[in-house]
Amino acid sequence: MEMKKRISLELRNRTPAEVEELVVDNCRTSDGEVEGLTDDFKELEFLSMVNVGLTSLAKLPSLPKLRKLELSDNNISGHLETLSEKCPNLTYLNLSGNKIKGLNNVEALQNLKNLKSLDLFNCEITTLEEYRESIFELLPQVTYLDGFDQEDNEAPDSEDEGEDGAGPTGDYDDEDEDEEGEEGGEVGLSYLMKERIQVRRLKCLSCFIQNVIMFYIRRLESTLNLKNLNPPSPPPHTGRRR
């Protein structure tokens, strides 16, 4: 399904100005750009565009109230300055599974002064030596990187699911679900979002294990290279002279 059509369906007879949370995961863009999202979504606080084929954020509209942005599993490689221009109040950003390779690709995030949580797992940048130390130094405002702080303490649920504990489904509390249950969409969305949080935590653990494995592989390769440079001396000849 195209992104424009998906956004139209997600409105559910609301105007864009009434929407606070929007999930358009797994739809498609025609040219790798954001489509169907306009400046009219001025109250939007949570936006999820997971696996939609994005290569650029150049057409992202102004979203002054946006706090949480999910962009995992796309093809974004850089040019993130748009985020500080259009979404200055971001506190959580998920770029996992994108083509972020170096520190220069995330340098533009320095201008997101309120950014507290950043996810980059499954990006090539995570294979850099001292990756975590470098990110925390480059972005001192960030408290949690890939779900953990500098002391490897896991982000509390309040960070994963929103500071007020409502999480990505804050629009649909228990009363809303009771009142609008006949529409059938809100409960399903709440369940799916909770499931996705659990999946994200598992992916974070997987990334950590992968980084540990890569560390020991590099050490092993280094050891083998040293042995090749210094081959053992041949054993002394012990044969008898005739």
N, C-alpha and C positions, 0 to 999 in steps of 0.2 A: 504494500500500500504506500502511496506517495505521502510525503510529510504534510503537504497542504491539506489533503483529504483527511488525514489522521487528526490533525489539529482541529479541523472543522467538526469532526465527530466528537472529539473530547470536550468541546464547548458545552454540549448537552443543554442547548437552549439558553446558555448564558452569554453575556457579552464578554469580550476579552478583558474588559476592565474589572469583571467580577471574579476572574480566575486567579487563584493564589498558588495552585499546584498544577503542573502539567507534565504528563508522561507520554512520550511518543516513541518509546523504544522499538527497535526492529522494523521501523518503516524505512522508506528510501528517499534520498534526495536525488534530483536529476543531474546535478553538476557538482556535488560535494559541498554545497553551500546550504546554510540555514534557509528554509523556505516556509512561508505561511505564518511566520512569527513577526509581529509588528510592534511598534511603540505603544499600541493600545493596551498591551498586557502590562500596564504600569503597576499593578498590584501583585505581580507574580513573585513568589518567594522561593519556590522549588521548581526546578526544571530538569527533566531527565531525557537525554537524547542518546541512549546507549545503542551502539551497533546500527547506526543509520547511514554510514558511508561518508561522514564528514571529512573533508580535507582542509577546510578553512573555516574561520569564525568571522570573516570579514563582514558578512551580512547579518550578524547578530544585532538585533535592535537594542535600543536603550531600555534596560531593565533595572531601574534604580533601587528596587526593593529586593532583588534576587539575593538570597543568602546561600543556597545550596545548588550546585550545578553538577550533574552527572554526564560525563562525556566519554565513558569508557568504551573500548572496543571500536574505535574509529581509526582514521588515518591521518590524524593531526600531527604535524611535525614541528610546528613552531608558530611564530607570529601571534603570540598570545597577548600582545599589547591591547588588542580589542577588549579583552576582559576588564582591564582597569578603567577603560574609557566608558564602556557600556554597563558594566556590573560592578561599580565601585564598592559595594557593601558585601561582596562574597565572603563567607566565612569557611565554606567547605567546597573543595574542587576535586573531582575525580577524573584523572586523565589516564587511568590504567589502560593498558592494551593499545596505546597509541604509538606513533613513531617518534617519540621524544628521545633523542640520542645524546645530547650534551647539555652542559650547564647553561650554555648560551641560549638554548631553546626555552629555558624557564626563567631567564633573567628578568623578563618583562613582568613577572609576577611580583617583583619587589614593590610595585605601585599598588598592589592590593593590600592595603594597610590592615584590613580586618581579617585577612586570611589566617585561619587557625589550623585547618586540617587539609593536607594535600596528599593525594594518592597517585603514585606513579608506577605501581607494581606492574610487571610484565611489559615495561618499556625498556629499551636498550640502555637508557641512562643508568639503570639500577646495577649494571655490570661494571661501572666505573669504580676504580679503587677509591675508598673513603667516600663512597657515594652519599651516605647519610650525613656524615660530618660536613661535607661540602654543601649540601642542600640547606642544612640548618644554619650554616654560616652565611650563605647567600640570601636566605629568606628568614631573618631572625624573628619575624612575626609569627612564623609557623610553629605550632606546638606539637602537632602530630603528623608524622610522615609515614605513609603506608600503614596507618593504624596504630603506630607506637611513637612515644616521645623519645627524647634523647637518652633517657635511662631505660629504654625498652619496656616502659609501662604501657599497657594497652589502653587505647582511648576508651573512656567510659561510654556507656550507652547514650548519655546526654550529648556526646560529641558525634556519635554515629547516627543518632536518630533525631537530632535537633536539641537545642539548648533547653527547650521547655518540656522535653520528654515525649512530645507528640510525634516526632519523627516525620518522615516524608509524607505521611498520611494525615497530617494535622487537620486538614479540612474535614475529615470524616471521623469525628469522635463517636462514642457509643450512642449518644442521643441522635446524631445525624443518621447513623445507620438504622436506628429503629424507625425514625420518621420517614426515611426514604428507602426502606428495605424493599418495597415493591419494585423499584427500578432495577435492583439486582446488581448494580455495577460497583457501588461503593465498598461493600464487604470484600468482593473479589480483589479490588485494587489494594485494599489494606493488607490482605493476606499475601498478595504477590510482592508488595514492597517489603514486608517483614522477611519473606523468604529471600529476597535479593540481598538484604543486609547480611543474612547468614552466609550466603554464597560469597559476598565480598570479603567476609572475614576469613573464609576458607582459602580464597585466592591470595589473601595477604600472607597467610601461613605458608602457602605453596611457594610464594615469591621468596620468603625468608629462607626456606629450605633450599631453594634453587641457588640463592646467593651464597649460602654456606658451601654447597657442593662445588660451585664455580671457584670459590676461594681455595679449596683443597686441591682442585684440579690444577689451578695455576701453580700452587706450591709444588705439586708432584712434577709438573712439566719443568719447573725451574730446577728441581733436584736432578731430573734426568738429563737436562742440558749440561749441568755441571759435570756429571759423570761422563758424558760424551766428550767434554773438553779435556778431561783428565782421565784417560783410560788407564786401567791398572797395569803395572809393570809385569812383563812375562815372568813366569817362575824360573828360578835359576836352573841351569842344565846340570843334571846329576848323573848323567851317563858315564860309564868308565871309559877311559882312554885305552885304546888298543896299542 
